[in-house]
Amino acid sequence: MNHLHEWLEWEEKNNDPLPSEPMHSWIKSSICFAMPAMSVIPRMEQRKELMRLPYQNCWIEGNGKITSSSTMDDGIVAMYCRQKTDGFVAIISRRATADGSKNWSLYGGLGWSNHEGWVYQPELRSSINLATAYTDWLGNFLTLLNCSNVSRQEHHPSGQLQKARTRRGKLPLFSYWTLNLDVTSSERTDDCGGTHASPRLHLRRGHTRQHRPGKWCWINPHAVGNKRLGIVHKDYAMRPLEGTA
């Protein structure tokens, strides 16, 4: 389930002055996506060819960090995104899950420009590490979303649940999309020479690859090389966000 209906109910109840009337209408018409949790989505190089929204108005949410402190750290992060001519903008709202409340708070705005890369509201400078973590998260998700071997699956709320909500005067639930990686069509290749070739067995991290102009796919992590010539061990350390240790 996504939380757009919950956010709209909260926004109406609190008469939040942030969304203008056109923006409020855009948010209500958004296509919803559920991102993998912030802690598990793979890291990858973000290419501008893949940094685009699937629809003009998207509500993209997932479980992730909501503060830069060690207290009340986990929650739901929701990003309303709108496609522009040269990129897109995103307005981020968040709510905690630890205390069971449904109170949302505005974090701020950021965006992607095809010419400048990621841009941030000046107000986010005090928590720029967290803002950068959000852009990495969103950028990695869009990169996967726009790979040709990653399919989308739509999830619909049951009709019975929708009718029950209508009787109680609540907003209907929104359907939402998740990603499915087609492992069978995710290419695996052996070393073919070049500057990145290594004769020893090693783990190659997942990455994007362009097969022809405009067609990108996701390559799963896989082992390459000859184990008889030795093994290259790679350790990757995950550092906590500043202020969370």
Buried (B, 14 or more C-beta within 10 A) or exposed (E): BBBBBBBBBBBEEEEBEEBEEEBBEBBBEBBBBBBBEBEEBBEBEBEEBBBBBBBBBBBBBBBBBBBBEEEEBBBBBBBBBBBEEEBBBBBBBBBBEEEEEBEBEEBBBBBBBBEEBBEBBEEBEEBEBBBBBBBBBBBBBBBBBBBEBBEEEEEEBEEEEBEEBEEEEEBEBBEBBEBEBEEEEBEEEEBEEEEEEBEEBBBBBBEBEEEEEEEBBBBBEBEBBEEEEEBEEEEEEEEEBEEBE
